[in-house]
């Protein structure tokens, strides 16, 4: 197994994890809300105007943070080796999985596990198992190593 040392960024990863944990903690402590992105966005799509201000601010922060980071440090090189149909299919599958799983990886993996939720532990285990199985099938069974990052 080769390690891409240029992509090994433990300092930045630790800082990012701490910021995510801090943001999730502040949201639950100050607002009593869970920082699950799918639930926050789904709340915006509901036909109710009351109580959505914090949701709009949260999503605005998600959109503004990378813009501010890019202005401060520049943009990294981004390469996507998939076509538009594959990206659309992947997005659709993630959306369907989020609805069936009653939440997304951020809601279950970050917030649910920290609250010791059994449902979130099962959901996170399923997310991880599906990821492990997908990589194994694509790389070892179908032998698509050159086609994957």
Secondary structure, 3 states (H helix, E strand, C coil): CCCCHHHCCHHHHHHHHHHHHHHHHHHHHHHCCCCCHHHHHHHHHCCCCCCCHHHHHHHHHHHHHHHHHHHHHCCCCCCCCCCHHHHHHHHHHHHHHHHHCCCCHHHHHHHHHHCCCHHHHHHHHHHHHHHHHHHHHHHHHCCCHHHCC
